[in-house]
Amino acid sequence: MFGRGLAGFLILLCSVCASAGLGWNQDAALREKYERALALAQGRQLDQAYQLTIQILSADPLYYEADVLRIALAFLLKKTGRDDPKNLLQGAKGRAPLGADIERDVQAMINRLTGATPVDIAEPVSISPYVRQKLALVVGIGEFKDPKINPLRFTVNDARALADTLRNECEFDSVQLLINADATTTNIRTALGNLANKAGPEDLVVIYISSHGSPQNLERMGINYIVTYDTEVNNLFGTALEMETVLDVVKRIEAQRVVAFLDTCYSGGTFKELPQGWVASSRDLEFISGLGIESIQNALRSRDSSVRIRSGSTNEMRKPQGVGRVIIASSRQNERSWEDERIQHGYFTYFLIEALKQKSPISVEELYEYLRTKVPERVRQEKGKEQHPTIARSKDGYVDVYIRDKIVDGRRRKSGGRP
């Protein structure tokens, strides 16, 4: 729709820095101890190295690199009890810096110390082929507190209609809708956090966001933001929502079935005047940057864990499902995402809702194929422009996750979860 193209994410490099041995601002004395522990570990003096990491973490529990080294050593030493490495790993996840992937970094440290075949550190997850509960967060913002931000016409219509479809057609157990003044940065962050805390491994989570965004190529630090209701043009860092925050939830949420739909503007038409510190040029103002699909897909795949689908259970009313994390964006890089006065929606969300209203199960792959066919066809026909939805997957091949999983018509099930 006009003014709603999708930009690439900036993937934080925190975990890369950790793997490369760069510090997280620890003082010199602790840094020296860490280097000594690492040298001991590389010299195969594993017990001494392990004890030294305990001393470091006693002084600074948030010393990420020491945490990584301790857990790697615990695996190699085959520790048990309170020092069981999988228990240590679980506890460290809550302390890890934003953007860090501690499982990957521990694995990298093990490989560094041994050069052996990677140790399987991921806790295997065994889940039912049937979704236990369906949870969604739907955000649509068309009005903004800062008068320097241009309004959007149909984002709220899109969000409301999709929320109704998820509740009434797809039988979602919980759909939180945040529109306009309710969709502040704090409220969206809180909702994402609550969603992550509430979702279990057997749940399905859907996240939908439609709003403006800041173009990465205009921001000096190269960061993409979602423009929320209370975003201030001249203080994006302090008031907007970093797109990385959304990606982090998709990657790290415990639910093994996660789908995000992103229809977020990154065009020069976001603002009536450029924020302070932005560099204006004719190319910058005209360039619409889309989803950096390869980098996002790599980020999603770094989070994949060992998941097994339990056999034996059957449910004639529901479609059995696999697992996976998927992000579907409304357009390619350098394309706009168009809307239409006649349908009072953006084309992307209009066809998304149309597909979900079909009276049969539809997987995210089938949904994407529908969007990939319908959206370009209609936009080309009615606008004379190009718009191609894109997808990023957490694994190769077909992701058999179903947003609409009901097989036969029947009375709406009572609350309490799916078999």
Phi, psi and omega in degrees: 000158186300128178079010180228066172268166185247133183260165178287149174281152165260113180278124179299148183256019184301310184291329177295318178300319180297316181295329181277355177090020179271142187279166178249049176067032175284156180287167189297321182296315179292324179298319179296319177298318180298315179299323178293318178298319179296319179296320177298317180296318179292336176271011178068018173265070191292318181297315180297319179297319181298315179298325180290324177295326177296318178298317180298314183287337173293324178281325181214093182298343183262011178287097190299313183298321178294322175301312180300314181296317180299314182294319178300317179294323179298321175297313183293326179274354181055051181294154178229180178066221183293342178263011176305126187299328180289328173292317178299319180297317180298317179294324183290336181300326180285343181259348186295144177297154178302129179096345180281142176247094189292326178299315178296318183291323175295316178300318179296322179293318177301314179297321180296320184282331188243328186068011183270179175300135183309140176274135179283106183259349182284132177289119181300139179246128178247120185229162178287151174286355180248135181295133179284307175212155181248128184233141181217148169237123182239124184235129175222125184231118178241342178243146185225143182295321181281119182294349178282351181260127180291139177289160174246148191274312193240012180295321180290319174304315180301312184295314181297316182294320179292319178300317178298319180294318179297320180290310193267328182262321185259359174056049176287143181283328182212126175229113176263125181248123176241118179230146176045242188298338177281343185266060175279166179301314180298316181295322179291316178299317179297316180296319177296319178295317178296321178297316179296322180288328185277328188284133175257174184302328185268006182271161172250131180240131175240132176237129179229130179224129177226117183190189168280169171210167177264136179287129184300323185286353177259346184265130189301325181272359177071031184257136173270137177235146163273129180276115180266178183302319185258020176293138175255127185304320184270008178215056182299317183302321184272343189234339181269170180258119178295135178299332179300330179298318179293314179300321181298321178293315180300321181288319196254350182300145185291333178302137182267002176229107185225131178228128177241133174248125185236121179227079192232126186286133173232031183269168176294347179280004179297315189245146176286334172214151185290144175297158177301137177091353179276149182258119183267131169209159184298322180294317180300319184286338182262338185285128176250113182265136184257190182295125174285082197296323183292317181293324179292318180297319177298320179295318179297319184287336178292345183263348183305135179241175181281113182234131176244137176269122180292143177258166174108327182272147178225151177209107185291345181271342188235149177278126175294147188233157169266210180225165176156162177238129187225139171240123176247122181253157189283342184203165175282172173299139177073011177247150171274162175246115194267154175233170185219134181297323184295315182270351178060030180213166163282149181300320183301308182288326178302312181282334173298313179294319179301318180293319182290342180273355176294141189275050177201160179300143178221124180277167179294331178291316177294323177297315179296319178298322178297312179296319183296332179271309188288315186297308180299322181299311182289318180296318179296320182290317189261336182244346183067025183235174179250134173211121184232110175303150181232162183221145170235135183239152179276357180205162177287154174085193186284126176264102185270064174253133186244120174285319172254111187242004182285130184269316183235156175290151179177180180291141179300131182295154176284158179294159179132002173099162181264156179300000000 
